[in-house]
């Protein structure tokens, strides 16, 4: 997996940001920089067009969801909403289903998750499911950011909904970074994987 020089430099700077972050997180502004570096964003209304950048960002989202899917499967093997969403994302990218069909699946999966209440001790498992359903949202609409104007002051604490990678990191760590006694080593481990494995794999996934 070979990254272009500009993305390789950004990857190294992002790794340094993770390793110096007290929560072990890759801050939102750094994630936005990585998304922008994967390629241009193009939309028709809220619908993402099939640009190289959009495809790569969708692959990153799917890789993150797959990385933590076992956390959900271990506790709720009978509930297949994450699998349905991820399959729909892949089917949509390969033109096996159309936009409206994929959007209907996304809405149904989100509704099921919003109505699902795991016990407090296992609540973190739902983050893995939201990562999976979020990957379908990225396939449909792309990530939520402005590649031309990245807000350095915007943080995850300012949001009430997050990108698939953030949800996956929280599932992997067992809590949000501002949760009860979070262990920064776990999110750091996830984000190092994200930068060193998922980003290069997504880059190579589209010619």
C-alpha positions as CSV (number, residue, x, y, z in Angstrom):
1,X,0.0,0.0,0.0
2,X,1.7,3.2,-1.2
3,X,0.4,6.6,-0.3
4,X,1.2,9.8,-2.3
5,X,3.7,12.0,-0.5
6,X,1.1,14.6,0.6
7,X,-1.1,11.9,2.2
8,X,1.9,10.1,3.7
9,X,3.0,13.4,5.4
10,X,-0.5,14.0,6.6
11,X,-0.7,10.5,8.0
12,X,2.5,11.0,10.0
13,X,1.2,14.3,11.4
14,X,-2.1,12.7,12.3
15,X,-0.3,9.9,14.1
16,X,1.6,12.4,16.1
17,X,-1.7,14.2,17.0
18,X,-3.2,10.9,18.2
19,X,-0.2,10.1,20.3
20,X,-0.2,13.5,22.0
21,X,-4.0,13.6,22.5
22,X,-4.8,13.0,26.2
23,X,-7.9,11.0,25.2
24,X,-6.0,9.0,22.6
25,X,-8.3,10.3,19.9
26,X,-7.8,11.6,16.4
27,X,-9.5,15.0,16.6
28,X,-12.4,15.8,14.2
29,X,-10.4,18.4,12.3
30,X,-7.7,15.8,11.6
31,X,-10.3,13.3,10.4
32,X,-11.6,16.0,8.0
33,X,-8.1,16.5,6.7
34,X,-7.8,12.8,6.0
35,X,-11.2,12.7,4.3
36,X,-10.3,15.7,2.1
37,X,-6.9,14.1,1.1
38,X,-8.7,11.0,-0.1
39,X,-10.2,12.9,-3.0
40,X,-12.8,15.6,-4.0
41,X,-16.3,15.8,-2.8
42,X,-19.2,16.2,-5.3
43,X,-22.9,16.3,-4.5
44,X,-26.2,16.6,-6.3
45,X,-28.3,18.1,-3.5
46,X,-27.6,15.8,-0.5
47,X,-26.8,12.8,-2.7
48,X,-23.1,12.1,-3.2
49,X,-21.9,11.5,-6.7
50,X,-19.5,8.6,-7.4
51,X,-16.3,10.6,-7.2
52,X,-13.0,8.8,-6.3
53,X,-12.9,10.6,-3.0
54,X,-16.5,9.6,-2.1
55,X,-15.7,5.9,-2.9
56,X,-12.6,6.0,-0.8
57,X,-14.3,7.6,2.2
58,X,-17.0,5.0,2.0
59,X,-14.4,2.3,2.0
60,X,-12.9,3.8,5.1
61,X,-16.3,3.9,6.8
62,X,-16.9,0.2,5.9
63,X,-13.5,-0.9,7.1
64,X,-14.1,0.9,10.5
65,X,-17.5,-0.8,10.8
66,X,-16.1,-4.2,10.0
67,X,-13.2,-3.7,12.4
68,X,-15.7,-3.5,15.4
69,X,-18.6,-5.5,14.1
70,X,-17.7,-8.5,16.3
71,X,-18.4,-6.3,19.4
72,X,-22.1,-6.2,18.3
73,X,-22.2,-9.8,17.0
74,X,-20.9,-11.2,20.3
75,X,-23.9,-9.7,22.3
76,X,-26.7,-9.5,19.7
77,X,-26.1,-12.1,17.0
78,X,-29.8,-12.3,16.2
79,X,-30.0,-8.6,15.3
80,X,-28.7,-8.2,11.8
81,X,-29.3,-4.4,11.2
82,X,-25.5,-3.6,10.9
83,X,-25.0,-6.4,8.4
84,X,-28.0,-5.2,6.4
85,X,-26.7,-1.6,6.3
86,X,-23.1,-2.6,5.3
87,X,-24.3,-4.9,2.6
88,X,-26.6,-2.2,1.3
89,X,-23.6,0.2,1.2
90,X,-21.6,-2.3,-0.8
91,X,-24.5,-3.1,-3.1
92,X,-25.2,0.6,-3.7
93,X,-21.5,1.3,-4.7
94,X,-21.6,-1.6,-7.1
95,X,-25.0,-0.5,-8.6
96,X,-26.8,-3.6,-7.4
97,X,-29.4,-1.4,-5.7
98,X,-30.5,2.2,-6.4
99,X,-30.4,5.3,-4.2
100,X,-34.0,5.1,-3.0
101,X,-33.7,1.4,-2.1
102,X,-30.5,2.1,-0.1
103,X,-32.0,5.1,1.6
104,X,-35.0,3.1,2.7
105,X,-32.7,0.5,4.2
106,X,-30.8,3.2,6.0
107,X,-33.9,4.7,7.5
108,X,-35.2,1.3,8.6
109,X,-31.9,0.4,10.3
110,X,-31.6,3.8,12.0
111,X,-35.1,3.5,13.3
112,X,-34.4,0.0,14.7
113,X,-31.3,1.2,16.5
114,X,-33.0,4.3,17.9
115,X,-35.7,2.0,19.4
116,X,-33.1,-0.5,20.8
117,X,-32.1,-0.1,24.4
118,X,-29.2,-2.3,25.5
119,X,-28.4,-2.5,29.2
120,X,-26.1,0.2,30.5
121,X,-23.2,-2.3,30.9
122,X,-23.4,-3.2,27.2
123,X,-24.5,0.1,25.8
124,X,-21.1,0.6,24.1
125,X,-22.1,-2.2,21.7
126,X,-24.6,0.0,20.0
127,X,-21.8,2.3,18.8
128,X,-20.5,-0.6,16.6
129,X,-24.0,-0.8,15.0
130,X,-24.1,3.0,14.5
131,X,-20.7,2.7,12.7
132,X,-22.2,0.1,10.4
133,X,-25.4,2.1,9.6
134,X,-23.2,5.2,9.3
135,X,-21.2,3.6,6.5
136,X,-24.4,3.3,4.5
137,X,-25.1,7.0,5.1
138,X,-21.6,7.8,3.8
139,X,-22.3,5.8,0.7
140,X,-25.4,7.8,0.1
141,X,-24.3,11.3,1.2
142,X,-20.6,11.3,1.9
143,X,-19.0,12.5,5.1
144,X,-20.3,15.7,6.7
145,X,-17.5,18.3,6.2
146,X,-16.4,21.1,4.0
147,X,-13.2,20.1,2.3
148,X,-12.5,23.8,1.4
149,X,-12.9,25.1,4.9
150,X,-12.1,22.8,7.8
151,X,-13.2,24.2,11.1
152,X,-10.2,23.8,13.5
153,X,-12.3,24.7,16.5
154,X,-15.1,22.2,15.9
155,X,-14.8,19.1,18.1
156,X,-16.8,15.9,18.6
157,X,-18.2,17.4,21.9
158,X,-20.0,20.0,19.8
159,X,-21.9,17.3,17.8
160,X,-24.9,15.1,18.6
161,X,-24.2,12.6,15.8
162,X,-20.8,11.3,14.6
163,X,-19.0,9.8,11.7
164,X,-18.6,6.0,11.4
165,X,-15.0,6.1,12.5
166,X,-15.7,7.9,15.7
167,X,-18.5,5.5,16.6
168,X,-16.2,2.6,15.8
169,X,-13.5,4.0,18.0
170,X,-16.0,4.4,20.9
171,X,-17.1,0.8,20.4
172,X,-13.5,-0.4,20.4
173,X,-12.7,1.7,23.6
174,X,-16.0,0.7,25.3
175,X,-17.1,4.3,25.8
176,X,-17.1,7.8,24.5
177,X,-13.8,9.7,25.2
178,X,-15.7,11.8,27.7
179,X,-17.4,8.8,29.3
180,X,-16.7,7.1,32.7
181,X,-13.0,6.6,33.2
182,X,-12.1,6.0,29.6
183,X,-8.8,4.3,28.8
184,X,-6.9,6.4,26.3
185,X,-4.8,3.4,25.2
186,X,-7.8,1.8,23.5
187,X,-8.8,4.7,21.2
188,X,-5.2,5.3,20.4
189,X,-4.8,1.7,19.3
190,X,-7.9,2.1,17.1
191,X,-6.8,5.4,15.5
192,X,-3.3,4.1,14.8
193,X,-5.0,1.2,12.9
194,X,-7.2,3.7,11.1
195,X,-4.3,5.8,9.9
196,X,-1.9,3.0,9.2
197,X,-4.2,0.4,7.7
198,X,-7.7,1.7,6.8
199,X,-6.6,4.9,5.1
200,X,-4.0,3.2,2.9
201,X,-6.4,0.3,2.1
202,X,-9.1,2.8,1.1
203,X,-6.6,4.8,-1.1
204,X,-5.7,1.6,-2.9
205,X,-9.3,0.5,-3.3
206,X,-10.0,3.0,-6.1
207,X,-7.7,3.5,-9.1
